[in-house]
Every structure is written in C-alpha cells, then in structure tokens.
Amino acid sequence: MSEEDFEELSGHIHANRTGLDVYDRHVYPKMFGYKDEFDYYKQISVDRYIMNCKVPVFCMGSVDDQVCDYTVTPFDLIKSKGSPVFLASTKLGGHGCHM
C-alpha cells in the first residue's frame, strides 16, 4: 500500500462515525483488490457456496444484526429444493447473539 493510499484510508477511518460501512466502502476494496464495495460483497458472499455443502447446515441469526444484514440473506437458495441449509432467526439479539 502506498503512503498516499495509507493517508487516504487513515482519514476515512479516523473520520468514521457511522459504523462498518466506511471500511466496506473505502478500506477493504483497496486492501484486498476489489473494484468497489459491491464487488467485495459479491466475492465474499456465501450464497455462491450454499448448494455445495454436503452435510446439513444449521444457521441462526437475528433480524437486528448490525453486521450481517438480514435483508440480503439468500432466502431463495435456502428455500430451494436440495438446499442443505436450515435457517432459524430471532427478531432481536444483534450480532453474535447465538454463540
């Protein structure tokens, strides 16, 4: 990482008052070579791998999770025929609430 990139990213991090979205938008794409945050999200998403699971997978989360946005859960894949995934969720709990 160049000194110029480091200075730019440091400015974003120090000015951050909104949460993790600043990292997703400004830090991780540059750090790991993604085009932008949308390319980053697409590449790290588990939906590309769900149907490759060979054993049943139980997933549990909460609708109010601040880190893993419930609205982007791949429900269509989870509900599809042959999906090995069983999803349970609670209305409240936040991130990591069911560990």
C-alpha positions in Angstrom: 0.0 0.0 0.0 1.4 3.4 -1.0 1.9 6.1 1.6 -0.8 8.1 -0.3 -3.3 5.3 0.0 -2.5 4.8 3.6 -3.1 8.5 4.3 -6.4 8.5 2.5 -7.6 5.3 4.3 -6.5 6.7 7.6 -8.5 9.8 7.1 -11.6 7.7 6.4 -11.1 5.6 9.5 -10.5 8.5 11.8 -13.5 10.4 10.5 -15.7 7.4 10.8 -18.8 8.0 12.9 -21.3 5.7 11.1 -20.1 2.2 11.6 -18.5 -0.6 9.5 -19.8 0.6 6.1 -16.9 3.1 5.9 -14.5 0.1 6.0 -16.5 -1.8 3.4 -16.5 1.2 1.1 -13.0 2.6 1.5 -10.7 0.1 3.2 -11.4 -3.5 2.3 -11.8 -3.0 -1.5 -8.4 -1.3 -1.8 -6.7 -3.6 0.8 -7.8 -6.8 -1.0 -8.0 -5.6 -4.6 -11.8 -5.4 -5.2 -13.3 -2.8 -7.6 -15.6 -1.4 -5.0 -17.8 -2.4 -2.1 -20.3 -4.1 -4.3 -17.6 -6.3 -5.9 -16.3 -7.0 -2.3 -19.8 -8.1 -1.1 -20.3 -10.3 -4.2 -17.0 -12.1 -3.8 -17.3 -12.7 0.0 -20.9 -13.8 0.0 -21.7 -17.4 1.0 -24.6 -17.7 -1.5 -22.1 -19.0 -4.1 -21.3 -22.0 -1.9 -24.5 -22.9 -0.2 -25.5 -25.7 -2.6 -22.0 -27.2 -2.4 -22.5 -28.2 1.2 -22.6 -32.0 1.5 -24.0 -32.1 5.1 -27.0 -30.3 6.6 -26.1 -26.8 7.9 -27.9 -25.1 10.7 -27.7 -21.3 10.6 -29.0 -19.0 13.3 -29.1 -15.2 13.4 -31.2 -12.2 14.4 -33.1 -9.8 12.2 -31.5 -6.8 14.0 -27.9 -8.0 13.4 -25.8 -4.8 12.8 -23.0 -6.6 10.9 -24.8 -9.2 8.7 -27.8 -7.5 7.1 -30.7 -9.9 7.3 -32.3 -8.3 4.1 -29.6 -9.7 1.9 -29.9 -13.3 3.2 -30.2 -15.6 0.1 -33.7 -16.9 1.1 -34.4 -18.2 -2.4 -31.4 -20.5 -2.3 -32.1 -21.6 1.3 -35.7 -22.5 0.4 -34.7 -24.2 -2.9 -35.1 -27.9 -3.4 -32.0 -29.8 -2.3 -30.7 -27.0 -0.1 -28.8 -28.4 2.9 -29.4 -25.2 4.9 -31.8 -24.8 7.7 -32.2 -21.2 8.9 -33.6 -20.0 12.2 -33.8 -16.4 13.2 -34.9 -14.3 16.1 -36.3 -10.8 16.0 -33.8 -9.4 18.5 -30.3 -10.3 19.5 -27.7 -8.4 17.5 -24.5 -9.7 16.0 -23.1 -12.9 17.6 -26.1 -13.3 19.9 -26.5 -17.0 19.5 -22.9 -18.1 20.0 
